[in-house]
């Protein structure tokens, strides 16, 4: 995404240690959750009789968040356009933090953490 944009400069690229994004609930937590859902669904079924309430399904896998911290330098409009490209990218990427700082007009820096999710606790890059 950066190689086609001459107005931006890559300042740094760091791997963020993986972290748990979602862990399946324990049996006790599942029972409590099921009781809550049953209560909510009974109310929804009374209110909305035209459609059955959707079934909620919890994953039985732990999901891990793997991130990369990217720092890019350029003009504010260039950084905003880059952020829009990241947001529009449809390859299971999402960003969790974005910070823009300015030290000398018109230059600005964007620090962005881009993440993927999977069920592997370790990234192939580590």
N, C-alpha and C positions, 0 to 999 in steps of 0.2 A: 504494500500500500504506500510505502514511502518512496520507493524507487522511481515512481512516475511523477513525483512532486519535487521540483527543484527548489521550491521556496522553503522547504522544511529540512532541518538537520537533525539526525539522530544523535542525541547527547549520551544516552546510556540505555542499556538493556540488561535487566537482572531477573533471574528466576526467583520467584517467591516460593517459599517452602509450601508443600501441599498441606491442606487442612481439611477436616471433615466438614462437609456441607450439609449432609443429611445422614442420620443414623436411624435405622429402624427401631421402633419402640420395643421395649421389653414386653413380655406377656401381660404383666400387670398394667402397664401403660396402654397396651392394646385394648384390654378389657374396659378400662376407664374411657378411652376414646370411643369405643364401640357404643358404650352406654350414652355418651354425649351425642354421638351421631344418631342413634336410635331416637333419642328425645327430640333432636332437631328435625329429623325426617318425619316423625309423627306430626309435629306442628306443621311442617311444610305440606304434608299430604292432606291435612285438614284445610289448609288455606288454598292450596292449588290442587283442586280435584281434577282438573283437565289434563294434567301431565303427571306421570310418576316422578318422584324425587330421584335425582341422579345418585348412583352408587359411588361411594368414595372408596378408593383403593390405595393402600399404602404400599410402598415398595419394600421388599425384604432385603434389599442390598444397601450397603453403606455407599454414599456418593462422596467423592473427594473433589475439592476445588484445586486446580493447578493454575498458577498465575505467572504472568510475566509483567514486570514493571518496566514501562517504556517512558523515557523522557525525550521529548522532541522540542526543538527550538524553531521559532519562526514568528510570523506576524499573527495577530489575533485572528483575522479572517482565515488565514491558512490553517491555523490550529483548529478553528471551529469546523472548517471543511473536512479536515482529517478525522475529527471526532465523529462527524456525520458518516464518513465512510466506514469507520469502525462499527458504528451503530447499525449500519445497513448491511454489514457483512453477515451472510447467512450460513456460516460454517460452524455453528454451535459455539460461538464466542459471545461473551458478555463482559462488560466492564463493571468493576465494583468501586473504583475510586477515580476521581479526576480532579486535579488541582492545576490551576493556571496561575503563574506568578509573572510579574513584570519587574525587571530591574532597570532597563533602559529602553525608552520608547524608540521605535515601534516594536522592538523584540519582546517576545514573551516565551515562557516555557510551559509546556503541558506535561505533567506527570500523570500517567495513566496506568492502571492495573487492569490487564486483560486476562480473562479466565476461561477455562474450559472445565467441564465436569465429566468424570467417569468413575468407574468402580474400582480403579487401581490406586493403591495408596502411594505408589512411587511413579514418578514420571520417567519416561525413557531417557530424558536429558540428564537426570541426576546420576 
